[in-house]
Amino acid sequence: MRGRLSAVGHCCRCAESLSTVDAARAADGCLDFALTADLLDPGRIIVCERWASDEQLLAFRDCGPGDEQTVAIRDASVHKYRISAVEAP
């Protein structure tokens, strides 16, 4: 997911998202969940997620962001990538 946040900026928004990251990482099927701030664009965050199954991803998605987080999102672009293999570099 790629998202743009309100003018409040990403630093405080990332801090406010700690509970979301904790919840995701504790959720069944979560292999990885990270939310990072763009160093050059103060209104952009990047969310990277890996899930064991589509069903577990959708179960977590049903929880969704809270109202405060939803208000801060100006737009979002979400894409699912299917990776067939992971190898050492």
LINQUI-V210996 format. One record per pair of residues at least 24 apart in sequence whose C-alpha atoms are under 10 Angstrom apart, sorted by sequence separation. I is the first residue (numbers start at 1). J is the second residue. D is the distance in Angstrom with one decimal. If there is no record, write none. Layout:
i->I j->J d->D
i->I j->J d->D
This chain:
i->13 j->37 d->9.1
i->25 j->49 d->9.5
i->27 j->51 d->9.6
i->28 j->52 d->8.6
i->29 j->53 d->6.7
i->11 j->36 d->9.4
i->24 j->49 d->8.9
i->25 j->50 d->9.9
i->28 j->53 d->9.7
i->29 j->54 d->9.2
i->10 j->36 d->8.8
i->11 j->37 d->7.1
i->21 j->47 d->9.8
i->25 j->51 d->9.9
i->29 j->55 d->8.9
i->30 j->56 d->7.6
i->10 j->37 d->6.1
i->11 j->38 d->9.7
i->24 j->51 d->9.8
i->29 j->56 d->5.6
i->30 j->57 d->7.6
i->9 j->37 d->9.4
i->10 j->38 d->8.1
i->28 j->56 d->6.5
i->29 j->57 d->7.5
i->45 j->73 d->9.9
i->10 j->39 d->9.6
i->27 j->56 d->8.2
i->28 j->57 d->8.9
i->43 j->72 d->9.9
i->44 j->73 d->9.6
i->13 j->43 d->9.7
i->27 j->57 d->9.1
i->29 j->59 d->9.7
i->30 j->60 d->9.0
i->43 j->73 d->9.3
i->44 j->74 d->9.9
i->46 j->76 d->9.9
i->50 j->80 d->9.8
i->10 j->41 d->8.8
i->11 j->42 d->7.9
i->14 j->45 d->8.1
i->28 j->59 d->9.0
i->29 j->60 d->9.3
i->43 j->74 d->9.1
i->44 j->75 d->9.9
i->45 j->76 d->9.7
i->47 j->78 d->9.4
i->49 j->80 d->9.4
i->50 j->81 d->9.6
i->9 j->41 d->9.1
i->10 j->42 d->5.7
i->11 j->43 d->9.2
i->13 j->45 d->9.1
i->27 j->59 d->9.0
i->28 j->60 d->8.5
i->44 j->76 d->9.7
i->2 j->35 d->9.9
i->9 j->42 d->5.4
i->10 j->43 d->5.7
i->24 j->57 d->9.4
i->27 j->60 d->7.1
i->1 j->35 d->9.5
i->4 j->38 d->10.0
i->8 j->42 d->8.9
i->9 j->43 d->5.3
i->10 j->44 d->6.7
i->11 j->45 d->9.5
i->7 j->42 d->8.1
i->8 j->43 d->8.0
i->9 j->44 d->8.2
i->10 j->45 d->6.8
i->6 j->42 d->9.4
i->7 j->43 d->6.5
i->9 j->45 d->9.6
i->24 j->60 d->7.1
i->4 j->41 d->9.1
i->5 j->42 d->8.3
i->6 j->43 d->6.4
i->23 j->60 d->8.8
i->24 j->61 d->9.4
i->4 j->42 d->8.8
i->5 j->43 d->4.9
i->6 j->44 d->9.0
i->4 j->43 d->5.2
i->5 j->44 d->6.0
i->24 j->63 d->9.9
i->3 j->43 d->8.3
i->4 j->44 d->4.4
i->5 j->45 d->7.3
i->23 j->63 d->9.8
i->3 j->44 d->5.8
i->4 j->45 d->6.3
i->2 j->44 d->7.5
i->3 j->45 d->5.5
i->4 j->46 d->8.8
i->2 j->45 d->6.4
i->3 j->46 d->6.4
i->20 j->63 d->9.8
i->1 j->45 d->8.7
i->2 j->46 d->4.9
i->3 j->47 d->8.0
i->20 j->64 d->9.1
i->1 j->46 d->6.2
i->2 j->47 d->6.4
i->20 j->65 d->7.6
i->1 j->47 d->5.1
i->2 j->48 d->8.7
i->20 j->66 d->9.1
i->1 j->48 d->6.5
i->1 j->49 d->8.3
i->17 j->65 d->9.0
i->17 j->66 d->9.7
i->16 j->68 d->9.4
i->17 j->69 d->8.0
i->16 j->69 d->8.3
i->13 j->68 d->9.7
i->13 j->69 d->7.8
i->13 j->72 d->8.2
i->13 j->73 d->9.9
i->10 j->72 d->9.7
i->6 j->69 d->9.8
i->9 j->72 d->9.2
i->5 j->69 d->9.0
i->8 j->72 d->8.0
i->5 j->70 d->9.4
i->6 j->71 d->8.1
i->7 j->72 d->8.3
i->5 j->71 d->8.9
i->6 j->72 d->4.9
i->7 j->73 d->9.8
i->5 j->72 d->5.3
i->6 j->73 d->6.0
i->7 j->74 d->9.3
i->4 j->72 d->8.4
i->5 j->73 d->4.6
i->6 j->74 d->6.0
i->4 j->73 d->5.9
i->5 j->74 d->5.5
i->6 j->75 d->9.3
i->3 j->73 d->7.0
i->4 j->74 d->5.6
i->5 j->75 d->7.5
i->3 j->74 d->7.7
i->4 j->75 d->5.6
i->5 j->76 d->8.9
i->3 j->75 d->5.9
i->4 j->76 d->6.3
i->2 j->75 d->8.7
i->3 j->76 d->4.2
i->4 j->77 d->9.0
i->2 j->76 d->5.8
i->3 j->77 d->6.2
i->1 j->76 d->7.0
i->2 j->77 d->5.2
i->3 j->78 d->8.3
i->1 j->77 d->5.8
i->2 j->78 d->6.3
i->1 j->78 d->4.4
i->2 j->79 d->8.5
i->1 j->79 d->6.2
i->1 j->80 d->8.2
